[in-house]
Amino acid sequence: MSKLLEEILSRNNMMQAYKRVVANKGASGVDGITTDEVKGYLIENWETIREQIRNRKYKPMPVRRVEIPKPNGGTRNLGIPSVVDRIIEQAIAQVLTPIVEPLFSDHSYGFRPKRRAQQAITELLEYLNDGYEYIVDIDLEKFFDNVPQDKLMYLVHGIIDDGDTESLIHKYLKAGVMAQGKYEATEKGTPQGGNLSPLLSNIMLNELDKELEARGLHFVRYADDCVIAVGSSAAASRVMHTVTKWIEKKLGLKVNATKTRVTRPMRLKYLGFGFYKNSDKWQARPHGDSIKRFERKLKKLTSRSWSISMDERIEKLNQVIRGWINYYRMGSMRNTLIRIDKHLRNRMRIVIWKQWKKSTKRYWGLRKLGAPEWMARQSVAFDNHYQAVVKTTGLHLISKEILARRGLLSCVDYYLLG
């Protein structure tokens, strides 16, 4: 057995992979074994599984396919391997990552250690501010579903040249999927959702990076999202045509002709960010679509018909607020967050008003907050006409400070001070 495979199957590496997968939780695969149950299963079966892998007899389970709706319509196929296979895939990725990382481009940011989307945005802004204001936005059609496996394995072989490990990776590519209870073979693609897929996608698309570097082009890539910045409309059209042709011929991937385009920064959406010019300098901010998605999440979490304790509701709201603002913090969004905060507090006031239910409780609650008798009676008179009552002075005594003491984060404060 190869030294590389022995390193993958070593106790330390497998334990690290196990802890990583279990910590991430996630759904079970086709075998139904959950992250909570996998420890017992491995105690009983790991010796057998390890010997099967060593002898090239291990057969991964098909992935469970689920369709995830895209924000702009359509669906994305997500493949959920069994928890055991996720652990093995993670173990492979942990050993291969240090081998392949030095080969990858400095302009690639997706699924890589110590790299993130915001760094890609920073580099793109540098290009824009250097005068490269025409953008070639390349859209690879269902990249993860269409990766040519033979080409991918040829590239993997060129890097690791290890038959045992290559055989195991190939088996994961050929594991097949279960879709609506029916088995489907996988002759192409690498399932989006598998722990090995991000690494394999970067091995494949590193070939594109090398080609763009050889042409001296200014580009950034995050997984299969690639944009090229050039200095003129004519150059952009030429680059779009020649790069599209190269991708389809050399990599065997499909470029979506309707979505691949030449555009200007103000019309670009990249990794959730939009771009605008301020005092002759290009800057980033959350794209309008990203803001709308954030608002929809907050609206769902502040639905007055959702029966949940206030503590749980606030905890979930704070998780969403922290996650969204942390991602977009580099962008300019103070005025947007002021507006969102105002709307969020109004929706929380309605939730509290509904929870108080009866007129007597509502009157008592407003009086306790310091409302004079006339003000409390005015608000109570609106009963369950929520959009009317939320405009009354009485309900606004449930102030930002009161909600903050209850635990609710202010979007603006977290953005400015968090």
Residue pairs with C-beta under 8 A, 6 or more apart in sequence:
1 54
1 164
2 162
2 163
2 164
2 165
4 95
4 160
4 162
4 164
4 165
5 53
5 54
5 162
5 164
5 165
5 168
7 13
7 95
8 91
8 92
8 94
8 95
8 165
9 50
9 53
9 54
9 91
13 91
13 94
13 95
14 87
14 91
16 91
16 94
17 87
17 88
17 90
17 91
17 94
18 38
18 39
18 42
18 87
20 90
21 35
21 38
21 83
21 86
21 87
21 90
21 195
22 35
22 38
22 39
24 35
25 35
26 35
26 80
26 83
26 86
27 64
27 80
28 34
28 35
28 80
28 82
28 83
29 61
29 63
29 64
29 80
29 81
29 82
29 83
29 85
29 86
30 61
30 62
30 63
30 64
30 82
30 178
31 61
31 82
31 84
33 41
33 82
33 83
33 84
34 83
35 83
38 83
38 84
38 87
41 84
42 49
42 84
42 87
49 58
49 84
49 88
52 58
52 59
53 88
53 168
54 164
56 164
56 167
56 168
58 168
58 171
59 171
59 175
60 81
60 82
60 85
60 88
60 171
60 172
60 175
61 81
61 82
61 84
61 85
61 175
62 175
62 176
62 177
62 178
62 183
63 79
63 80
63 81
63 85
63 175
63 176
63 177
63 178
63 191
63 193
63 194
64 79
64 80
64 81
64 177
64 178
65 77
65 78
65 79
65 80
65 177
65 178
65 179
65 184
65 191
66 77
66 78
66 80
67 75
67 76
67 77
67 78
68 75
68 76
68 77
68 78
69 75
69 76
70 76
71 289
71 293
72 289
76 192
77 142
77 144
77 145
77 191
77 192
78 191
78 192
78 193
79 177
79 191
79 192
79 193
79 194
80 193
81 89
81 172
81 175
81 191
81 193
81 194
81 195
85 172
85 175
85 194
86 194
86 195
88 168
89 172
89 194
89 195
89 196
90 195
90 196
92 165
92 168
92 169
92 196
93 195
93 196
93 198
93 199
96 160
96 165
96 199
97 113
97 199
99 159
99 160
100 159
100 199
100 202
100 203
101 112
101 113
103 159
103 206
104 112
104 202
104 206
104 209
105 206
105 209
105 210
105 213
105 221
107 123
107 209
107 212
107 213
107 219
107 220
107 221
108 115
108 202
108 205
108 206
108 209
108 221
108 222
109 115
109 116
109 117
109 119
109 120
109 220
109 221
109 222
110 117
110 120
110 198
110 201
110 202
110 221
110 222
110 223
110 225
111 198
111 199
111 201
111 202
111 223
112 202
117 222
117 271
117 272
117 327
118 327
118 330
120 220
120 221
120 222
120 270
120 271
121 270
121 271
121 273
121 284
121 330
122 330
123 220
124 220
124 227
124 229
124 270
125 275
125 282
125 283
125 284
127 218
127 220
127 229
128 229
128 265
128 275
128 282
129 281
129 282
130 218
131 231
132 218
132 229
132 230
132 231
133 229
133 231
133 264
133 265
133 282
134 229
134 230
134 231
134 232
134 233
134 235
134 236
134 262
134 264
135 227
135 228
135 229
135 230
135 236
135 262
135 263
135 264
135 265
135 268
136 227
136 228
136 229
136 230
136 236
136 239
136 240
136 243
136 260
136 261
136 262
137 227
137 259
137 260
137 261
137 262
137 263
137 268
137 270
138 226
138 227
138 228
138 240
138 243
138 244
138 247
138 255
138 260
139 255
139 256
139 259
139 260
140 146
140 224
140 226
140 247
140 253
140 254
140 255
140 256
141 253
141 254
141 255
141 256
142 254
143 201
143 223
143 224
143 253
144 189
144 190
144 191
144 192
144 197
144 201
144 224
145 188
145 189
145 192
146 188
146 189
146 253
146 254
147 188
147 189
147 190
147 200
147 201
147 204
147 253
148 188
148 251
148 252
148 253
149 170
149 173
149 174
149 186
149 187
149 188
149 189
149 190
151 204
151 251
151 252
152 173
152 190
152 200
152 203
152 204
153 166
153 169
153 170
153 173
155 203
155 204
155 206
155 207
156 166
156 169
156 200
156 203
157 166
159 203
160 166
169 196
169 200
172 194
172 196
173 186
173 189
173 190
174 185
174 186
175 186
175 191
176 183
176 184
176 185
176 186
177 183
177 184
177 186
177 191
178 184
190 196
190 197
190 200
190 201
191 197
198 223
201 223
201 224
202 223
204 251
205 221
205 223
205 224
205 226
207 250
207 251
208 221
208 226
208 247
208 251
209 219
209 221
211 243
211 246
211 250
212 219
212 228
212 243
217 228
217 230
217 239
218 228
218 229
218 230
219 226
219 227
219 228
219 229
220 226
220 227
221 227
222 271
225 270
225 271
227 268
227 270
228 236
228 239
228 243
230 236
230 239
233 262
236 262
237 262
240 260
240 261
240 262
244 255
244 257
244 260
247 253
247 255
248 254
248 255
265 275
265 276
265 277
265 282
266 274
266 275
266 276
266 277
268 274
268 275
269 287
269 289
272 286
272 287
272 289
272 290
272 327
272 328
273 284
273 285
273 286
273 287
273 290
273 328
273 331
274 284
274 285
274 286
274 287
274 288
274 290
275 282
275 283
275 284
275 285
276 282
276 283
276 285
277 283
278 332
283 331
283 332
284 330
284 331
284 332
285 328
285 331
285 332
285 333
285 336
286 294
286 328
286 331
286 333
286 336
290 328
291 333
291 336
291 340
294 320
294 324
294 340
295 340
295 343
297 320
297 324
298 317
298 320
298 321
298 340
298 343
298 344
298 347
299 347
300 306
301 313
301 316
301 317
301 320
302 313
302 317
302 344
302 347
302 348
302 350
302 351
304 347
304 350
304 351
304 354
304 386
306 313
310 351
310 352
310 355
310 406
311 407
313 351
314 406
314 407
314 408
315 407
317 344
317 408
317 409
318 407
318 408
318 409
321 409
321 411
321 414
322 409
322 414
322 418
325 337
325 411
325 414
325 415
325 418
326 418
329 415
333 415
334 412
334 415
334 416
337 411
337 412
337 415
338 412
340 411
341 400
341 410
341 411
341 412
344 411
345 398
345 400
345 403
346 390
348 398
348 403
348 408
349 390
349 395
349 396
349 398
350 386
350 389
350 390
352 365
352 398
353 362
353 386
353 389
353 390
353 395
354 384
354 386
356 362
356 365
359 380
359 383
362 376
362 379
362 380
363 376
363 377
363 380
366 375
366 376
366 379
366 380
366 394
366 395
366 397
367 373
367 376
369 397
369 398
369 402
370 397
371 379
371 393
371 394
371 397
375 392
375 393
375 394
376 394
378 392
378 393
378 394
379 389
379 392
379 393
379 394
379 395
382 388
382 389
382 392
383 389
389 395
400 410
404 410
